[in-house]
């Protein structure tokens, strides 16, 4: 196998993708607010704390729903959402958020932490 070949797939690593996150968002035929900063969490408990302290609803990431969980703070649009767990799902969400313009992305997780149960 050559250095730039992908096993079991046609093409090379350097080939242009057949479709990307921009294509997906355009296929939904909806207008989206541009995102400057994204804050993603994986935990219901973290989402509840964000809502409790900042009165921001943190819902599941879904781009079929045009009502994004974003707020304007100054001139910046900040998007809050619960991401799906797992590398492939989180990466897909990340690509879509980048396609909406996010330049800064913060993931908040609780793996390995000790939490008080409710």
N, C-alpha and C positions, 0 to 999 in steps of 0.2 A: 504494500500500500504506500502511496506517495504521501508526503507530509501534508498536503492541502486537500486530501480526499476525505470524504465522510463515509465510513463503512455502512453498507446496506442502503445508501441513499444516492440519488443521482446528483451530479453537480459537485461543486467545490465550495469550500468554506467562504471563499471570496465572492461567490455569485450573489447577485442581488436577490432578495427575498421575493417570492411570488406575491405575497400580501403582507401587510404590517398593521400595527395598531391604528395608524391614521386611516387605513382602508376600512378597518372594522368600525371605527367611530363614524366615518362617513356613510357606511352602509345603513346605519340606524336612522339616518335622515333627521337628526335632531340638532338643535342649537345647544351648545354647551358653553357654560361660563369658563373662561380661561382660568387655570389654576396656577398660582405662583408658588405656593408651598403646600405640601401634603403631609398630614400627620395620620399615620396608620397604626392601629393597634390590633392585637390578636385576641385580646381578652375582654369578655363581657364586663368584668370588674373594673378594668381600666376605662372602658367606654362609660360606665356608670359614674365613675369619679370625674371624668371630663364634663359630663352633663351636670353633675351636682355642683361643681365649682365654677363652671363657666357658662352654664345654661346653653350648651351646644349639643344638639342631638347627633349622636354618632351611630349611623346606621350601617348596614351591610353595603359593600361596594357593589353597585349595579349600574351599568351604563345604559341599560334599557329604560331606566327611570330618569327623566331629565332634571328632576329635583335633586341636585347634588347637595351634599351636606357641607356647604361652604359658607364662610362668613367673610365680610370685608373688614379688615383691620388696617386703618390708614389707607394706603393705595394698594395693599396686597390682598389677594383673594386666597384664603387658607381653607383647604379641604380636609375634613375629618371623616374617617371611615374605619370600620372593622374590616381587616383583610382576611382573606381565606388562609387557612393554615396549610403549610406545605410549600416547598420551593417552586414547583411548577405554577401553582395557583397564585402565589405571591408575585412571581415574576410577570405573569400575565397582567395582573393589576398594575404593577409597576410600569410596564410598557405603555398601558393605556393612560396612566396618569402623566407620564412623560409626553405622550402625544397631545395631551391637553395643555402642555406648556410648563409643567412643574419643573423648576430648576433645583429646588431643595425638597428633600423627602426625609421624613423622620419616622422610623419604625419604633414603636414602643411595645416591648414584650415583658413577660414576667417569668420566663423559663429560669428555673433554679432559684426563684425567690421564695420566701416564706410569707404566706398571706394569711390573714385572719379570715376564717370562714364565717359566712353569714348565719 
